[in-house]
Amino acid sequence: MKRIRLGLKGFGEIPRHIYRMCLNDERIEVAVISELGRPEILSYLVGAETKGAVKVKMEGNFLVSANGRARIVSGGEPGQVPWDVFDLDMVVDGTWTFRSRADMEKHLRAGARRVMLTTVPTDMIDRVVVKGVNDHTIKNSDRLISAGSATTNAGALMLKVLDENFGVDYAMLTSVHSYTSDQPLRDKAGKDYRRSRSAAENIIPVDTIAHQWISHIMPEFRDRIEATTIHVPVPNGSVLDMTTFLKEKGVTKDAVNEAVRRFSLERPDIIQAVDDPIVSSDVINNPHSVVFDTKATMCSSGKMAKTLTWYHSAFAMAARIKELIIAYHETEKKGGAQ
């Protein structure tokens, strides 16, 4: 069987998770990694983050594992790496910097057959995919792709469940998110006032466009959802606090929990319902888009529901991206829509 040849643009947290996931999957070979960092440090991080459970080593310009040899090449702006030289099926851009359609198209012109972002784009591309919501729409002709963001995935899935069972009039989403690598650890002048404050010392409100992409994926919610994000000083583990105004009257906590449980039985690959009193560190390395907290569900006046959905943002997104890479490979073999 021909293996999928994958290129990684950037080797930050999500791309490193993708790399490690591919080590245990014979269907995918990471063939090239484009990164500005020193190769020997990149190799060290791959193993150190798993406390030595993953074994890799540098041999010249190659990161070598039992799965194969990934060529390390220099980073830079899109278009500078000649992807066609490596005969790649997909390039994943994990820089979080080059998210526009124009930047993604530079990868295509440099020989990439498809380009996928590890977050949402800044403008319209061929397809933004949330597994369990609109992944049935993918087409072989798609070239510029995003698997969404962790908040987009969690929010869209929860809205799907609640809307199909009770109807949703309006929703307010608050993502209480672990701090990210683009935040300073000490106060430092940045792109806005609040994001200039120390990530390790503050709870920081941050703007998000997750609700805009949920509305794009699920147009029935256009102008009916809003979202915000609060970054908190924990390195991993996030929770989506969602308040929904339901169409059906008399909805109870048990009814909401049961609806999510049923969906988790239908789609155990992406959603998990838990009865334990979990906290953020309990979902580290959990691949589910939704880890639904049944103990936290609240209902008021029979029409308003409040739910908590946990997720490990980087790990869950790496899992969705890897699955989507395989899904597009299958569409290519079929030569049309899945």
Backbone hydrogen bonds, N-H to C=O, Kabsch-Sander energy under -0.5 kcal/mol:
donor,donor_aa,acceptor,acceptor_aa,energy
4,I,27,R,-3.4
6,L,4,I,-0.6
6,L,29,E,-2.8
7,G,90,M,-2.5
8,L,32,V,-2.5
9,K,7,G,-0.5
9,K,92,V,-3.3
10,G,8,L,-0.8
10,G,34,S,-3.3
16,R,12,G,-2.4
17,H,13,E,-1.9
18,I,14,I,-2.6
19,Y,15,P,-2.7
20,R,16,R,-2.3
21,M,17,H,-2.5
22,C,18,I,-2.2
23,L,19,Y,-1.1
24,N,20,R,-0.6
24,N,21,M,-0.9
25,D,22,C,-1.7
28,I,25,D,-1.4
29,E,4,I,-3.3
31,A,6,L,-2.4
31,A,29,E,-0.9
32,V,6,L,-1.3
33,I,71,R,-3.1
34,S,8,L,-3.2
35,E,33,I,-0.6
35,E,73,V,-2.2
41,I,38,R,-0.9
42,L,38,R,-2.1
43,S,39,P,-2.4
44,Y,40,E,-1.6
45,L,41,I,-2.5
46,V,42,L,-1.9
47,G,43,S,-1.3
48,A,44,Y,-3.0
49,E,45,L,-2.2
50,T,47,G,-1.3
51,K,48,A,-1.8
52,G,47,G,-2.5
53,A,50,T,-1.4
55,K,53,A,-0.5
56,V,54,V,-0.6
57,K,64,V,-1.8
59,E,62,F,-2.7
62,F,59,E,-1.6
63,L,70,A,-3.1
64,V,57,K,-3.3
64,V,62,F,-0.7
65,S,68,G,-2.5
68,G,65,S,-0.6
70,A,63,L,-2.7
71,R,31,A,-2.7
71,R,69,R,-0.6
72,I,61,N,-3.3
73,V,33,I,-2.7
73,V,71,R,-0.6
80,Q,77,E,-1.7
83,W,81,V,-1.8
84,D,110,A,-1.7
85,V,82,P,-1.6
86,F,83,W,-1.6
87,D,84,D,-0.9
88,L,83,W,-0.6
89,D,5,R,-2.8
90,M,5,R,-1.5
91,V,114,R,-2.2
92,V,7,G,-2.9
93,D,91,V,-0.6
93,D,116,M,-2.6
94,G,9,K,-3.0
94,G,92,V,-0.9
99,R,97,T,-1.1
104,M,100,S,-2.3
105,E,101,R,-2.4
106,K,102,A,-0.9
106,K,103,D,-0.6
107,H,103,D,-0.8
107,H,104,M,-0.8
108,L,104,M,-1.2
109,R,105,E,-2.3
110,A,106,K,-1.2
111,G,108,L,-1.9
112,A,107,H,-2.5
115,V,143,R,-2.8
116,M,91,V,-2.6
117,L,145,I,-2.2
118,T,93,D,-1.3
122,T,99,R,-1.7
123,D,99,R,-0.6
126,D,144,L,-0.6
127,R,144,L,-1.6
129,V,127,R,-0.5
129,V,146,S,-3.1
131,K,129,V,-0.5
133,V,130,V,-2.3
134,N,130,V,-2.0
135,D,130,V,-0.8
137,T,134,N,-2.0
138,I,135,D,-1.1
142,D,139,K,-1.6
145,I,115,V,-2.8
145,I,143,R,-0.6
146,S,127,R,-1.9
147,A,117,L,-1.0
153,N,149,S,-2.6
154,A,150,A,-2.5
155,G,151,T,-2.9
156,A,152,T,-2.5
157,L,153,N,-2.2
158,M,154,A,-2.2
159,L,155,G,-2.3
160,K,156,A,-2.2
161,V,157,L,-2.2
162,L,158,M,-2.5
163,D,159,L,-2.7
164,E,160,K,-2.3
165,N,161,V,-1.4
166,F,162,L,-2.9
167,G,162,L,-1.0
167,G,163,D,-0.7
169,D,245,F,-3.5
170,Y,245,F,-1.0
171,A,224,R,-1.9
172,M,243,T,-2.8
173,L,226,E,-2.4
174,T,241,D,-2.5
175,S,228,T,-2.4
176,V,174,T,-0.7
176,V,239,V,-3.2
177,H,175,S,-1.0
177,H,230,I,-2.5
179,Y,232,V,-0.9
179,Y,234,V,-1.6
183,Q,180,T,-1.9
188,K,196,S,-2.8
196,S,193,Y,-1.2
197,R,194,R,-1.7
199,A,184,P,-3.2
201,E,198,S,-0.9
202,N,198,S,-0.8
204,I,202,N,-0.6
204,I,231,H,-3.1
206,V,229,T,-3.5
213,W,209,I,-1.6
214,I,210,A,-2.2
215,S,211,H,-2.1
216,H,212,Q,-1.3
217,I,213,W,-2.5
218,M,214,I,-3.1
221,F,218,M,-2.5
222,R,219,P,-1.7
224,R,221,F,-2.4
226,E,171,A,-1.7
228,T,173,L,-2.0
229,T,206,V,-1.9
230,I,175,S,-3.2
231,H,204,I,-3.1
232,V,177,H,-2.7
234,V,232,V,-2.3
238,S,311,Y,-2.7
239,V,176,V,-2.3
240,L,309,T,-3.5
241,D,174,T,-3.2
241,D,239,V,-0.7
242,M,240,L,-0.7
242,M,307,T,-2.4
243,T,172,M,-2.7
244,T,242,M,-0.5
244,T,305,A,-2.9
245,F,170,Y,-2.8
246,L,244,T,-0.6
246,L,303,K,-4.1
247,K,167,G,-1.9
248,E,166,F,-1.9
251,V,302,G,-2.3
256,V,252,T,-2.1
257,N,253,K,-2.6
258,E,254,D,-2.4
259,A,255,A,-2.0
260,V,256,V,-2.0
261,R,257,N,-2.5
262,R,258,E,-2.4
263,F,259,A,-1.8
264,S,260,V,-2.3
265,L,261,R,-1.6
266,E,262,R,-1.5
267,R,263,F,-2.7
270,I,267,R,-1.4
271,I,267,R,-1.8
272,Q,290,V,-2.7
274,V,272,Q,-0.5
274,V,292,F,-3.0
278,I,276,D,-2.1
282,D,279,V,-1.5
283,V,280,S,-1.6
284,I,281,S,-1.0
286,N,283,V,-2.0
289,S,270,I,-1.2
290,V,270,I,-2.0
291,V,310,W,-1.8
292,F,272,Q,-3.4
292,F,290,V,-0.6
293,D,308,L,-2.2
294,T,274,V,-2.1
294,T,292,F,-1.0
296,A,293,D,-1.0
297,T,294,T,-0.8
298,M,306,K,-2.4
300,S,304,M,-2.8
303,K,300,S,-1.6
304,M,300,S,-2.1
305,A,244,T,-2.7
306,K,298,M,-3.0
307,T,242,M,-2.5
309,T,240,L,-1.8
310,W,291,V,-2.8
311,Y,238,S,-2.2
312,H,286,N,-0.6
313,S,311,Y,-0.9
316,A,312,H,-2.9
317,M,313,S,-2.1
318,A,314,A,-2.1
319,A,315,F,-1.9
320,R,316,A,-2.2
321,I,317,M,-2.6
322,K,318,A,-2.4
323,E,319,A,-2.1
324,L,320,R,-2.2
325,I,321,I,-2.4
326,I,322,K,-1.8
327,A,323,E,-2.3
328,Y,324,L,-2.4
329,H,325,I,-1.7
330,E,326,I,-2.0
331,T,327,A,-1.8
332,E,328,Y,-2.1
333,K,329,H,-1.8
334,K,330,E,-1.7
335,G,331,T,-1.9
336,G,331,T,-1.4
338,Q,138,I,-1.4
